[in-house]
Amino acid sequence: MRVTIEGGHPLRGNFRVSGNSNAAMSLIAASMLTEKPVTLYNVPQTTSVQTLLNIAQAVGLQASPRTEGGLVLETPAEPGRVLEQAHTSASMGAVLLLAPILARRGFARMDIDVPLSRYHAHLSALRDLGCQVKAAEGIVEISLIRWERREIILTQASVTATALVAMLAACCGRETIIQNAACEPHVADLLQLLTLMGANIEGIGSNLLRIRGVEALRGGSATIAPDHIEAASVAALAALTGGRVIVEGIRAADLRMILKIYERLGLRADVDEDTLSVRAPQPFGVSDRDEDVDLAIDTAPWPGFPSDLAAVATLVATQAQGTVLIHEKMFSNRLLFIDKLNAMGAQIVLCDPHRAIIIGPTPLQGEYIDNPDVRTGLAMLGAALCAQGKTTIDNADLFDRTFENVIGKLQALGARIHME
C-alpha cells in the first residue's frame, strides 16, 4: 500500500489508543496452556496479532468472538508439536507458542530459515530451565523436563524470553526464580493473566520474579492494556503539527519516563489517569544542558526510555531548539532511518550504528520514502505530517503490523493522508 501525506495541517480531536499488540500475542500463547477457555478483551486488530492467531489456530487453538467484544480462546485438545518454517517466517512471535506446546506435549520442533543467533536468548533460557535443546540445519528440537526448583538469570532482559520462561514456570515447575527478567507493561499483562489462571507470582513489574507453578492452570479473562508506544507517538505527532489531541484510554503509570524525556526536549504534557495531551510551545527546545550537547537521550530496558520511541524522539529533536544526542544502546539497526530524515531537510550526523547527533530546529520538506521500518514507521509518518509539501510512503501497510488502523484514526483527526 502507498500513501501520500499533505504536511502542515494540525491534528485536532480525540484519539482512542488501542490494545498493546505485544501483550496480545503473549496472552494468546498463554491461553493455550490450559484446555479451559480464556477470554481476552481490547485485542488490537493488527497484522502481527492476526498472524500469530492464525499460527496458533494451525496448531490447535479455537478462537471465537463474543458479542460484547471479547475474543474467546480455547484449546481443548493437545496442540500440535511442530512450528513449521512458514509459521516462524511469518512471525518471530511464533516462538511464544513453544511454551504451550512444551507444557502440554513435552516436546516441540521449530523449523527456521534465519540464523539461530536470533533465538539465542530464548534457547539459552530453555536450557537453563533444564530443557534438552538440539539445533541443526534449520531445525530446533526441544524436550521438556519438569522441575522442582530452578533459579535462572536471563542473558538479556528479553520480553519474549521472559514470557516464554514465565509461561513454562506457571505450569511445569514447582518454583522458579527468574533474574534479569523484562518488566515492560506487556510482560506485566501476561504475568497477571497467569496469576488469574492459578500461578503464584511475586515481583510483577520488577526484574526479579518468583513463580510457583500449578499442575493444571484454569481459564480466565483479561483486558489487554493500552499501547503506551502508540499513545506517546500520537501525542508527539499532534504537538509537532501544532495541533491539540486528547489521547484517551492510556495508563498513566506506563508513560512516566517517556514524558520525562519529552519534557527535557521541550514538550509539555497534560496527563491524568486515562488521558494524555502534549503541547509544543513555540519556539520550544531542550530544557537543560548535558556536558557536550544540549541534551543526551539514552534508550534502556524498561523502565528506561524505550527503544521503540527512539525514532519519535529523533523526530522531535529535529524540530526543537538545541543539539541532541540519541544513544540507542539496545539495538544496532534502529537508527538506520536517519538518512530518510536528512533527505527531508534534517541535520543529523550518524556517528555510528548506535549514536546520532541532531541539530535543530530544521524545517522538513516532503519526500519519497520507500520502506519505513515497522519500529520507525510512526516517526516517518510524523515527519510527513509536519513537513511542508507532499510525502509519499511506500509499503505503508507496515503501519498496521503493530498499531491498529493508525492511519484511519489519524485521518479522523484531520491528517490529510491519501491511500493508493
Protein Blocks (a to p, Z undefined) as FASTA:
>chain_A
ZZdddehiaceddddddddfklmmmmmmmmmmpmbdcddehiacdfklmmmmmmmmmnop
acdddfkopacdddfbacdfbdcfklmmmpmklmmmmmmmmmmnopacdddfbdfklmmm
mmmmmmmnopacddeehiacddddddfbdcdddfbdcfklmmmmmmmmmmmcfbdcdehi
afbfklmmmmmmmmmnopacehihiabdcddddfbdcdddddddddfklmmmmmmmmmmn
opacddehiafklmmmmmmmmmmnopacdddfkbccdddddddddfbdcfklmbdcdddd
dfbdcfklmmmmmmmmmmpgcddddddfkbcklmmmmmmmmmnopacddfblkbccdddd
ddddddddfbdcfklmmmmmmmmmmpgcjdddehklmmmmmmghklmmmmmnopacddZZ
